[in-house]
C-alpha cells in the first residue's frame, strides 16, 4: 500500500470531516444570538396566579350575561380616543378599564381608563396607534363583570361587544 505524499490540508476528507462540526458550531452561535436578541414576551411569568384567576374571569363573564351587558365601541384614530356606550341592567360604573392585549408583543398592549361622560357614555385617550389583532377586555371599576373578544384593527366603524364574545360591525 502506497501512502500519499500530498499534505493533509490538500486532501478532500479532512476538510469534509472538519466542515460538519464547524457548521454545527456556526448554527449554534446563530441560534444563541437570535435567542438573546428577541424578547420572549409571550411567556407569562405569573402563570400560576393567572391560572387561579380563571374562575374569576368566568364568574365575571357569567355576570355580564346575567345583566345582559353590551358595549358599542368607537375608535377614533383622528382624535386618538375611544368612546363606549354601555347598555344592560348592571349598575353604571364611574370608570371602565379597556384592556387591549396584543398576542405577539407585550409592548403593543394598551390599558385605557375610560371616564364617564354621562350616564352610559365613556371615553378615554389612545396613546399609540392601533394596528393588527388584539384581545379586548372591558371591565368596570368594581370588577363585577367583563366583556371579552378578539378584534382586528383598523376598524371601519363602531363595533358592538356583547357578553357572549360576538361582535357586530
GIQUI-V405277 format. One record per helix or strand of 2 or more residues. SS is the DSSP state (H for helix, E for strand). FROM is the first residue (numbers start at 0). TO is the last residue. If there is no record, write none. Layout:
SS&FROM&TO ; SS&FROM&TO
This chain:
H&7&9 ; H&11&36 ; H&46&65 ; E&69&75 ; E&80&86 ; E&94&101 ; H&105&107 ; E&109&115 ; E&120&124 ; E&131&139 ; E&145&152 ; E&158&161 ; E&166&167
